[in-house]
Structure formats: C-alpha cells, structure tokens
Amino acid sequence: MNVKPTVVRLTQEALDRIERIAGPNQRAAFIREAVDNELDRREGQSQNSVQNGGDDGEKQ
C-alpha cells in the first residue's frame, strides 16, 4: 500500500471511540477507511449536483 504519513489532531474522545470500534492497533486503518468513504460520499454528491443541473436539493 502506498501511503504517506500525515499528522491529524483528534480529541481524546474521538480516539477512544475509534479504538472501541476498530480494536487495538487498528486506528490508522479505520481512519483511512473513514476518509475514503467520506471522499466517495462527497464526490458522489458533487457528481449528482452536476447531473441535476446544480440543484442539490438544499434550500439556501
């Protein structure tokens, strides 16, 4: 896997929650997966907005 180290600051609460869900020594993998999922979600929203003529359904 080609990865680059990146410093991210999280609250202790967030770290504790990640550890509870992901398990010991799985923090980096959990964060990578969460970031990839969020990028996919947001890119999908952007694509839907373009396909719908810029109307994403949100009221201003």
CHARMM internal coordinates of N, CA and C (Angstrom, degrees):
IC EDIT
DIST 1 N 1 CA 1.4454
DIST 1 CA 1 C 1.5243
ANGL 1 N 1 CA 1 C 107.94
DIST 1 C 2 N 1.3008
ANGL 1 CA 1 C 2 N 116.92
DIHE 1 N 1 CA 1 C 2 N 129.40
DIST 2 N 2 CA 1.4539
ANGL 1 C 2 N 2 CA 122.60
DIHE 1 CA 1 C 2 N 2 CA 179.29
DIST 2 CA 2 C 1.5251
ANGL 2 N 2 CA 2 C 108.72
DIHE 1 C 2 N 2 CA 2 C -92.33
DIST 2 C 3 N 1.3202
ANGL 2 CA 2 C 3 N 116.82
DIHE 2 N 2 CA 2 C 3 N 101.01
DIST 3 N 3 CA 1.4611
ANGL 2 C 3 N 3 CA 121.41
DIHE 2 CA 2 C 3 N 3 CA -178.89
DIST 3 CA 3 C 1.5144
ANGL 3 N 3 CA 3 C 109.64
DIHE 2 C 3 N 3 CA 3 C -126.00
DIST 3 C 4 N 1.3269
ANGL 3 CA 3 C 4 N 115.40
DIHE 3 N 3 CA 3 C 4 N 155.96
DIST 4 N 4 CA 1.4528
ANGL 3 C 4 N 4 CA 121.79
DIHE 3 CA 3 C 4 N 4 CA 178.82
DIST 4 CA 4 C 1.5219
ANGL 4 N 4 CA 4 C 108.04
DIHE 3 C 4 N 4 CA 4 C -121.43
DIST 4 C 5 N 1.3283
ANGL 4 CA 4 C 5 N 118.13
DIHE 4 N 4 CA 4 C 5 N 130.27
DIST 5 N 5 CA 1.4673
ANGL 4 C 5 N 5 CA 120.31
DIHE 4 CA 4 C 5 N 5 CA 179.35
DIST 5 CA 5 C 1.5293
ANGL 5 N 5 CA 5 C 111.04
DIHE 4 C 5 N 5 CA 5 C -61.42
DIST 5 C 6 N 1.3180
ANGL 5 CA 5 C 6 N 115.59
DIHE 5 N 5 CA 5 C 6 N 136.87
DIST 6 N 6 CA 1.4564
ANGL 5 C 6 N 6 CA 122.35
DIHE 5 CA 5 C 6 N 6 CA 179.51
DIST 6 CA 6 C 1.5179
ANGL 6 N 6 CA 6 C 108.53
DIHE 5 C 6 N 6 CA 6 C -139.90
DIST 6 C 7 N 1.3209
ANGL 6 CA 6 C 7 N 115.86
DIHE 6 N 6 CA 6 C 7 N 135.23
DIST 7 N 7 CA 1.4634
ANGL 6 C 7 N 7 CA 120.01
DIHE 6 CA 6 C 7 N 7 CA 178.43
DIST 7 CA 7 C 1.5250
ANGL 7 N 7 CA 7 C 108.58
DIHE 6 C 7 N 7 CA 7 C -88.74
DIST 7 C 8 N 1.3251
ANGL 7 CA 7 C 8 N 115.81
DIHE 7 N 7 CA 7 C 8 N 127.65
DIST 8 N 8 CA 1.4623
ANGL 7 C 8 N 8 CA 122.20
DIHE 7 CA 7 C 8 N 8 CA 176.53
DIST 8 CA 8 C 1.5166
ANGL 8 N 8 CA 8 C 107.34
DIHE 7 C 8 N 8 CA 8 C -130.36
DIST 8 C 9 N 1.3115
ANGL 8 CA 8 C 9 N 116.62
DIHE 8 N 8 CA 8 C 9 N 131.49
DIST 9 N 9 CA 1.4614
ANGL 8 C 9 N 9 CA 120.39
DIHE 8 CA 8 C 9 N 9 CA 178.94
DIST 9 CA 9 C 1.5258
ANGL 9 N 9 CA 9 C 109.48
DIHE 8 C 9 N 9 CA 9 C -98.51
DIST 9 C 10 N 1.3366
ANGL 9 CA 9 C 10 N 115.31
DIHE 9 N 9 CA 9 C 10 N 124.12
DIST 10 N 10 CA 1.4569
ANGL 9 C 10 N 10 CA 121.96
DIHE 9 CA 9 C 10 N 10 CA 179.38
DIST 10 CA 10 C 1.5161
ANGL 10 N 10 CA 10 C 108.76
DIHE 9 C 10 N 10 CA 10 C -125.35
DIST 10 C 11 N 1.3200
ANGL 10 CA 10 C 11 N 115.71
DIHE 10 N 10 CA 10 C 11 N 154.45
DIST 11 N 11 CA 1.4634
ANGL 10 C 11 N 11 CA 119.23
DIHE 10 CA 10 C 11 N 11 CA 176.06
DIST 11 CA 11 C 1.5258
ANGL 11 N 11 CA 11 C 109.33
DIHE 10 C 11 N 11 CA 11 C -68.81
DIST 11 C 12 N 1.3112
ANGL 11 CA 11 C 12 N 115.62
DIHE 11 N 11 CA 11 C 12 N 158.26
DIST 12 N 12 CA 1.4643
ANGL 11 C 12 N 12 CA 119.89
DIHE 11 CA 11 C 12 N 12 CA 177.15
DIST 12 CA 12 C 1.5249
ANGL 12 N 12 CA 12 C 110.14
DIHE 11 C 12 N 12 CA 12 C -61.31
DIST 12 C 13 N 1.3310
ANGL 12 CA 12 C 13 N 116.23
DIHE 12 N 12 CA 12 C 13 N -36.40
DIST 13 N 13 CA 1.4662
ANGL 12 C 13 N 13 CA 119.86
DIHE 12 CA 12 C 13 N 13 CA 178.19
DIST 13 CA 13 C 1.5280
ANGL 13 N 13 CA 13 C 110.95
DIHE 12 C 13 N 13 CA 13 C -60.57
DIST 13 C 14 N 1.3387
ANGL 13 CA 13 C 14 N 116.79
DIHE 13 N 13 CA 13 C 14 N -45.26
DIST 14 N 14 CA 1.4626
ANGL 13 C 14 N 14 CA 119.97
DIHE 13 CA 13 C 14 N 14 CA 179.15
DIST 14 CA 14 C 1.5258
ANGL 14 N 14 CA 14 C 110.78
DIHE 13 C 14 N 14 CA 14 C -62.49
DIST 14 C 15 N 1.3263
ANGL 14 CA 14 C 15 N 116.93
DIHE 14 N 14 CA 14 C 15 N -42.60
DIST 15 N 15 CA 1.4646
ANGL 14 C 15 N 15 CA 120.58
DIHE 14 CA 14 C 15 N 15 CA 178.74
DIST 15 CA 15 C 1.5212
ANGL 15 N 15 CA 15 C 111.50
DIHE 14 C 15 N 15 CA 15 C -62.47
DIST 15 C 16 N 1.3214
ANGL 15 CA 15 C 16 N 116.18
DIHE 15 N 15 CA 15 C 16 N -42.38
DIST 16 N 16 CA 1.4677
ANGL 15 C 16 N 16 CA 120.24
DIHE 15 CA 15 C 16 N 16 CA 178.44
DIST 16 CA 16 C 1.5260
ANGL 16 N 16 CA 16 C 111.06
DIHE 15 C 16 N 16 CA 16 C -62.49
DIST 16 C 17 N 1.3251
ANGL 16 CA 16 C 17 N 116.63
DIHE 16 N 16 CA 16 C 17 N -42.00
DIST 17 N 17 CA 1.4660
ANGL 16 C 17 N 17 CA 120.71
DIHE 16 CA 16 C 17 N 17 CA 179.42
DIST 17 CA 17 C 1.5237
ANGL 17 N 17 CA 17 C 110.94
DIHE 16 C 17 N 17 CA 17 C -64.12
DIST 17 C 18 N 1.3299
ANGL 17 CA 17 C 18 N 116.40
DIHE 17 N 17 CA 17 C 18 N -42.43
DIST 18 N 18 CA 1.4653
ANGL 17 C 18 N 18 CA 120.61
DIHE 17 CA 17 C 18 N 18 CA 178.37
DIST 18 CA 18 C 1.5212
ANGL 18 N 18 CA 18 C 110.24
DIHE 17 C 18 N 18 CA 18 C -61.58
DIST 18 C 19 N 1.3239
ANGL 18 CA 18 C 19 N 116.49
DIHE 18 N 18 CA 18 C 19 N -46.35
DIST 19 N 19 CA 1.4730
ANGL 18 C 19 N 19 CA 120.74
DIHE 18 CA 18 C 19 N 19 CA 179.79
DIST 19 CA 19 C 1.5282
ANGL 19 N 19 CA 19 C 111.09
DIHE 18 C 19 N 19 CA 19 C -59.59
DIST 19 C 20 N 1.3444
ANGL 19 CA 19 C 20 N 116.62
DIHE 19 N 19 CA 19 C 20 N -41.08
DIST 20 N 20 CA 1.4667
ANGL 19 C 20 N 20 CA 120.71
DIHE 19 CA 19 C 20 N 20 CA 179.97
DIST 20 CA 20 C 1.5210
ANGL 20 N 20 CA 20 C 111.15
DIHE 19 C 20 N 20 CA 20 C -63.19
DIST 20 C 21 N 1.3164
ANGL 20 CA 20 C 21 N 116.20
DIHE 20 N 20 CA 20 C 21 N -42.54
DIST 21 N 21 CA 1.4637
ANGL 20 C 21 N 21 CA 120.94
DIHE 20 CA 20 C 21 N 21 CA -176.16
DIST 21 CA 21 C 1.5228
ANGL 21 N 21 CA 21 C 111.77
DIHE 20 C 21 N 21 CA 21 C -79.42
DIST 21 C 22 N 1.3262
ANGL 21 CA 21 C 22 N 116.59
DIHE 21 N 21 CA 21 C 22 N -47.05
DIST 22 N 22 CA 1.4629
ANGL 21 C 22 N 22 CA 121.21
DIHE 21 CA 21 C 22 N 22 CA -172.65
DIST 22 CA 22 C 1.5197
ANGL 22 N 22 CA 22 C 113.42
DIHE 21 C 22 N 22 CA 22 C -83.52
DIST 22 C 23 N 1.3156
ANGL 22 CA 22 C 23 N 116.18
DIHE 22 N 22 CA 22 C 23 N -28.94
DIST 23 N 23 CA 1.4583
ANGL 22 C 23 N 23 CA 119.67
DIHE 22 CA 22 C 23 N 23 CA -177.10
DIST 23 CA 23 C 1.5206
ANGL 23 N 23 CA 23 C 111.16
DIHE 22 C 23 N 23 CA 23 C 96.18
DIST 23 C 24 N 1.3239
ANGL 23 CA 23 C 24 N 115.30
DIHE 23 N 23 CA 23 C 24 N 169.76
DIST 24 N 24 CA 1.4629
ANGL 23 C 24 N 24 CA 119.96
DIHE 23 CA 23 C 24 N 24 CA -176.76
DIST 24 CA 24 C 1.5322
ANGL 24 N 24 CA 24 C 112.03
DIHE 23 C 24 N 24 CA 24 C -63.98
DIST 24 C 25 N 1.3152
ANGL 24 CA 24 C 25 N 115.29
DIHE 24 N 24 CA 24 C 25 N 141.20
DIST 25 N 25 CA 1.4746
ANGL 24 C 25 N 25 CA 122.71
DIHE 24 CA 24 C 25 N 25 CA 176.32
DIST 25 CA 25 C 1.5277
ANGL 25 N 25 CA 25 C 113.44
DIHE 24 C 25 N 25 CA 25 C 61.38
DIST 25 C 26 N 1.3243
ANGL 25 CA 25 C 26 N 117.47
DIHE 25 N 25 CA 25 C 26 N 25.47
DIST 26 N 26 CA 1.4642
ANGL 25 C 26 N 26 CA 121.33
DIHE 25 CA 25 C 26 N 26 CA 179.62
DIST 26 CA 26 C 1.5255
ANGL 26 N 26 CA 26 C 112.38
DIHE 25 C 26 N 26 CA 26 C -121.33
DIST 26 C 27 N 1.3233
ANGL 26 CA 26 C 27 N 116.97
DIHE 26 N 26 CA 26 C 27 N 11.45
DIST 27 N 27 CA 1.4627
ANGL 26 C 27 N 27 CA 121.35
DIHE 26 CA 26 C 27 N 27 CA -175.34
DIST 27 CA 27 C 1.5323
ANGL 27 N 27 CA 27 C 112.13
DIHE 26 C 27 N 27 CA 27 C -59.42
DIST 27 C 28 N 1.3232
ANGL 27 CA 27 C 28 N 118.05
DIHE 27 N 27 CA 27 C 28 N -50.16
DIST 28 N 28 CA 1.4664
ANGL 27 C 28 N 28 CA 120.99
DIHE 27 CA 27 C 28 N 28 CA -176.99
DIST 28 CA 28 C 1.5291
ANGL 28 N 28 CA 28 C 111.18
DIHE 27 C 28 N 28 CA 28 C -61.95
DIST 28 C 29 N 1.3242
ANGL 28 CA 28 C 29 N 116.64
DIHE 28 N 28 CA 28 C 29 N -43.59
DIST 29 N 29 CA 1.4661
ANGL 28 C 29 N 29 CA 120.11
DIHE 28 CA 28 C 29 N 29 CA 179.58
DIST 29 CA 29 C 1.5211
ANGL 29 N 29 CA 29 C 110.76
DIHE 28 C 29 N 29 CA 29 C -62.83
DIST 29 C 30 N 1.3326
ANGL 29 CA 29 C 30 N 116.92
DIHE 29 N 29 CA 29 C 30 N -41.03
DIST 30 N 30 CA 1.4613
ANGL 29 C 30 N 30 CA 121.13
DIHE 29 CA 29 C 30 N 30 CA 178.86
DIST 30 CA 30 C 1.5266
ANGL 30 N 30 CA 30 C 110.44
DIHE 29 C 30 N 30 CA 30 C -62.16
DIST 30 C 31 N 1.3314
ANGL 30 CA 30 C 31 N 116.68
DIHE 30 N 30 CA 30 C 31 N -46.49
DIST 31 N 31 CA 1.4659
ANGL 30 C 31 N 31 CA 120.98
DIHE 30 CA 30 C 31 N 31 CA -178.18
DIST 31 CA 31 C 1.5242
ANGL 31 N 31 CA 31 C 110.39
DIHE 30 C 31 N 31 CA 31 C -65.45
DIST 31 C 32 N 1.3449
ANGL 31 CA 31 C 32 N 118.29
DIHE 31 N 31 CA 31 C 32 N -41.73
DIST 32 N 32 CA 1.4694
ANGL 31 C 32 N 32 CA 120.48
DIHE 31 CA 31 C 32 N 32 CA 176.90
DIST 32 CA 32 C 1.5214
ANGL 32 N 32 CA 32 C 110.66
DIHE 31 C 32 N 32 CA 32 C -58.88
DIST 32 C 33 N 1.3376
ANGL 32 CA 32 C 33 N 116.55
DIHE 32 N 32 CA 32 C 33 N -45.64
DIST 33 N 33 CA 1.4662
ANGL 32 C 33 N 33 CA 120.50
DIHE 32 CA 32 C 33 N 33 CA -179.46
DIST 33 CA 33 C 1.5284
ANGL 33 N 33 CA 33 C 110.93
DIHE 32 C 33 N 33 CA 33 C -64.41
DIST 33 C 34 N 1.3266
ANGL 33 CA 33 C 34 N 116.97
DIHE 33 N 33 CA 33 C 34 N -42.76
DIST 34 N 34 CA 1.4637
ANGL 33 C 34 N 34 CA 120.77
DIHE 33 CA 33 C 34 N 34 CA -179.84
DIST 34 CA 34 C 1.5287
ANGL 34 N 34 CA 34 C 110.84
DIHE 33 C 34 N 34 CA 34 C -62.84
DIST 34 C 35 N 1.3265
ANGL 34 CA 34 C 35 N 116.80
DIHE 34 N 34 CA 34 C 35 N -42.36
DIST 35 N 35 CA 1.4648
ANGL 34 C 35 N 35 CA 120.63
DIHE 34 CA 34 C 35 N 35 CA 179.25
DIST 35 CA 35 C 1.5250
ANGL 35 N 35 CA 35 C 110.01
DIHE 34 C 35 N 35 CA 35 C -65.87
DIST 35 C 36 N 1.3210
ANGL 35 CA 35 C 36 N 117.83
DIHE 35 N 35 CA 35 C 36 N -45.70
DIST 36 N 36 CA 1.4677
ANGL 35 C 36 N 36 CA 120.57
DIHE 35 CA 35 C 36 N 36 CA 178.36
DIST 36 CA 36 C 1.5248
ANGL 36 N 36 CA 36 C 111.41
DIHE 35 C 36 N 36 CA 36 C -59.26
DIST 36 C 37 N 1.3302
ANGL 36 CA 36 C 37 N 117.17
DIHE 36 N 36 CA 36 C 37 N -43.50
DIST 37 N 37 CA 1.4658
ANGL 36 C 37 N 37 CA 120.87
DIHE 36 CA 36 C 37 N 37 CA 179.03
DIST 37 CA 37 C 1.5183
ANGL 37 N 37 CA 37 C 111.37
DIHE 36 C 37 N 37 CA 37 C -62.81
DIST 37 C 38 N 1.3239
ANGL 37 CA 37 C 38 N 117.36
DIHE 37 N 37 CA 37 C 38 N -42.73
DIST 38 N 38 CA 1.4652
ANGL 37 C 38 N 38 CA 120.68
DIHE 37 CA 37 C 38 N 38 CA -179.60
DIST 38 CA 38 C 1.5252
ANGL 38 N 38 CA 38 C 110.88
DIHE 37 C 38 N 38 CA 38 C -67.93
DIST 38 C 39 N 1.3214
ANGL 38 CA 38 C 39 N 117.66
DIHE 38 N 38 CA 38 C 39 N -39.49
DIST 39 N 39 CA 1.4661
ANGL 38 C 39 N 39 CA 120.08
DIHE 38 CA 38 C 39 N 39 CA 176.26
DIST 39 CA 39 C 1.5231
ANGL 39 N 39 CA 39 C 110.78
DIHE 38 C 39 N 39 CA 39 C -61.79
DIST 39 C 40 N 1.3313
ANGL 39 CA 39 C 40 N 117.14
DIHE 39 N 39 CA 39 C 40 N -45.00
DIST 40 N 40 CA 1.4686
ANGL 39 C 40 N 40 CA 120.59
DIHE 39 CA 39 C 40 N 40 CA 177.43
DIST 40 CA 40 C 1.5226
ANGL 40 N 40 CA 40 C 110.79
DIHE 39 C 40 N 40 CA 40 C -59.25
DIST 40 C 41 N 1.3288
ANGL 40 CA 40 C 41 N 116.78
DIHE 40 N 40 CA 40 C 41 N -43.29
DIST 41 N 41 CA 1.4650
ANGL 40 C 41 N 41 CA 121.08
DIHE 40 CA 40 C 41 N 41 CA -179.12
DIST 41 CA 41 C 1.5255
ANGL 41 N 41 CA 41 C 110.64
DIHE 40 C 41 N 41 CA 41 C -62.99
DIST 41 C 42 N 1.3201
ANGL 41 CA 41 C 42 N 116.48
DIHE 41 N 41 CA 41 C 42 N -47.60
DIST 42 N 42 CA 1.4670
ANGL 41 C 42 N 42 CA 119.60
DIHE 41 CA 41 C 42 N 42 CA -177.76
DIST 42 CA 42 C 1.5218
ANGL 42 N 42 CA 42 C 112.16
DIHE 41 C 42 N 42 CA 42 C -69.41
DIST 42 C 43 N 1.3129
ANGL 42 CA 42 C 43 N 116.81
DIHE 42 N 42 CA 42 C 43 N -38.20
DIST 43 N 43 CA 1.4601
ANGL 42 C 43 N 43 CA 119.33
DIHE 42 CA 42 C 43 N 43 CA 177.34
DIST 43 CA 43 C 1.5219
ANGL 43 N 43 CA 43 C 110.08
DIHE 42 C 43 N 43 CA 43 C -65.69
DIST 43 C 44 N 1.3142
ANGL 43 CA 43 C 44 N 117.75
DIHE 43 N 43 CA 43 C 44 N -35.58
DIST 44 N 44 CA 1.4556
ANGL 43 C 44 N 44 CA 121.56
DIHE 43 CA 43 C 44 N 44 CA 176.01
DIST 44 CA 44 C 1.5112
ANGL 44 N 44 CA 44 C 111.63
DIHE 43 C 44 N 44 CA 44 C -64.75
DIST 44 C 45 N 1.3373
ANGL 44 CA 44 C 45 N 116.82
DIHE 44 N 44 CA 44 C 45 N -39.75
DIST 45 N 45 CA 1.4582
ANGL 44 C 45 N 45 CA 121.04
DIHE 44 CA 44 C 45 N 45 CA 177.09
DIST 45 CA 45 C 1.5191
ANGL 45 N 45 CA 45 C 110.30
DIHE 44 C 45 N 45 CA 45 C -63.96
DIST 45 C 46 N 1.3356
ANGL 45 CA 45 C 46 N 116.90
DIHE 45 N 45 CA 45 C 46 N -41.90
DIST 46 N 46 CA 1.4594
ANGL 45 C 46 N 46 CA 120.60
DIHE 45 CA 45 C 46 N 46 CA 179.35
DIST 46 CA 46 C 1.5148
ANGL 46 N 46 CA 46 C 110.19
DIHE 45 C 46 N 46 CA 46 C -63.08
DIST 46 C 47 N 1.3240
ANGL 46 CA 46 C 47 N 116.79
DIHE 46 N 46 CA 46 C 47 N -42.50
DIST 47 N 47 CA 1.4533
ANGL 46 C 47 N 47 CA 121.26
DIHE 46 CA 46 C 47 N 47 CA 179.47
DIST 47 CA 47 C 1.5237
ANGL 47 N 47 CA 47 C 110.33
DIHE 46 C 47 N 47 CA 47 C -64.32
DIST 47 C 48 N 1.3425
ANGL 47 CA 47 C 48 N 117.72
DIHE 47 N 47 CA 47 C 48 N -41.92
DIST 48 N 48 CA 1.4610
ANGL 47 C 48 N 48 CA 121.09
DIHE 47 CA 47 C 48 N 48 CA 178.24
DIST 48 CA 48 C 1.5127
ANGL 48 N 48 CA 48 C 110.76
DIHE 47 C 48 N 48 CA 48 C -63.86
DIST 48 C 49 N 1.3222
ANGL 48 CA 48 C 49 N 117.67
DIHE 48 N 48 CA 48 C 49 N -37.63
DIST 49 N 49 CA 1.4543
ANGL 48 C 49 N 49 CA 121.83
DIHE 48 CA 48 C 49 N 49 CA 179.71
DIST 49 CA 49 C 1.5247
ANGL 49 N 49 CA 49 C 110.25
DIHE 48 C 49 N 49 CA 49 C -63.55
DIST 49 C 50 N 1.3228
ANGL 49 CA 49 C 50 N 117.28
DIHE 49 N 49 CA 49 C 50 N -42.26
DIST 50 N 50 CA 1.4606
ANGL 49 C 50 N 50 CA 121.68
DIHE 49 CA 49 C 50 N 50 CA 178.99
DIST 50 CA 50 C 1.5227
ANGL 50 N 50 CA 50 C 109.73
DIHE 49 C 50 N 50 CA 50 C -65.43
DIST 50 C 51 N 1.3289
ANGL 50 CA 50 C 51 N 117.43
DIHE 50 N 50 CA 50 C 51 N -43.70
DIST 51 N 51 CA 1.4589
ANGL 50 C 51 N 51 CA 121.39
DIHE 50 CA 50 C 51 N 51 CA -178.92
DIST 51 CA 51 C 1.5226
ANGL 51 N 51 CA 51 C 111.86
DIHE 50 C 51 N 51 CA 51 C -66.14
DIST 51 C 52 N 1.3355
ANGL 51 CA 51 C 52 N 117.33
DIHE 51 N 51 CA 51 C 52 N -27.86
DIST 52 N 52 CA 1.4588
ANGL 51 C 52 N 52 CA 121.73
DIHE 51 CA 51 C 52 N 52 CA -179.03
DIST 52 CA 52 C 1.5209
ANGL 52 N 52 CA 52 C 112.17
DIHE 51 C 52 N 52 CA 52 C -96.43
DIST 52 C 53 N 1.3078
ANGL 52 CA 52 C 53 N 117.44
DIHE 52 N 52 CA 52 C 53 N 19.26
DIST 53 N 53 CA 1.4529
ANGL 52 C 53 N 53 CA 120.84
DIHE 52 CA 52 C 53 N 53 CA 177.74
DIST 53 CA 53 C 1.5155
ANGL 53 N 53 CA 53 C 113.59
DIHE 52 C 53 N 53 CA 53 C 70.67
DIST 53 C 54 N 1.3247
ANGL 53 CA 53 C 54 N 117.13
DIHE 53 N 53 CA 53 C 54 N 27.03
DIST 54 N 54 CA 1.4555
ANGL 53 C 54 N 54 CA 120.68
DIHE 53 CA 53 C 54 N 54 CA 177.19
DIST 54 CA 54 C 1.5018
ANGL 54 N 54 CA 54 C 114.27
DIHE 53 C 54 N 54 CA 54 C 88.75
DIST 54 C 55 N 1.3325
ANGL 54 CA 54 C 55 N 118.76
DIHE 54 N 54 CA 54 C 55 N -5.66
DIST 55 N 55 CA 1.4586
ANGL 54 C 55 N 55 CA 121.43
DIHE 54 CA 54 C 55 N 55 CA 179.40
DIST 55 CA 55 C 1.5118
ANGL 55 N 55 CA 55 C 108.81
DIHE 54 C 55 N 55 CA 55 C -90.67
DIST 55 C 56 N 1.3415
ANGL 55 CA 55 C 56 N 116.08
DIHE 55 N 55 CA 55 C 56 N 105.30
DIST 56 N 56 CA 1.4579
ANGL 55 C 56 N 56 CA 119.57
DIHE 55 CA 55 C 56 N 56 CA -178.92
DIST 56 CA 56 C 1.5144
ANGL 56 N 56 CA 56 C 112.41
DIHE 55 C 56 N 56 CA 56 C -92.16
DIST 56 C 57 N 1.3204
ANGL 56 CA 56 C 57 N 116.42
DIHE 56 N 56 CA 56 C 57 N 6.93
DIST 57 N 57 CA 1.4513
ANGL 56 C 57 N 57 CA 120.39
DIHE 56 CA 56 C 57 N 57 CA 176.82
DIST 57 CA 57 C 1.5104
ANGL 57 N 57 CA 57 C 114.36
DIHE 56 C 57 N 57 CA 57 C 86.42
DIST 57 C 58 N 1.3275
ANGL 57 CA 57 C 58 N 117.63
DIHE 57 N 57 CA 57 C 58 N -4.08
DIST 58 N 58 CA 1.4588
ANGL 57 C 58 N 58 CA 120.17
DIHE 57 CA 57 C 58 N 58 CA 179.74
DIST 58 CA 58 C 1.5172
ANGL 58 N 58 CA 58 C 109.94
DIHE 57 C 58 N 58 CA 58 C -90.54
DIST 58 C 59 N 1.3176
ANGL 58 CA 58 C 59 N 115.15
DIHE 58 N 58 CA 58 C 59 N 138.63
DIST 59 N 59 CA 1.4594
ANGL 58 C 59 N 59 CA 120.55
DIHE 58 CA 58 C 59 N 59 CA 177.84
DIST 59 CA 59 C 1.5135
ANGL 59 N 59 CA 59 C 109.03
DIHE 58 C 59 N 59 CA 59 C -89.34
DIST 59 C 60 N 1.2890
ANGL 59 CA 59 C 60 N 116.79
DIHE 59 N 59 CA 59 C 60 N 139.22
DIST 60 N 60 CA 1.4663
ANGL 59 C 60 N 60 CA 122.31
DIHE 59 CA 59 C 60 N 60 CA -179.93
DIST 60 CA 60 C 1.5001
ANGL 60 N 60 CA 60 C 110.78
DIHE 59 C 60 N 60 CA 60 C -89.01
END
COOR INIT
IC SEED 1 N 1 CA 1 C
IC BUILD
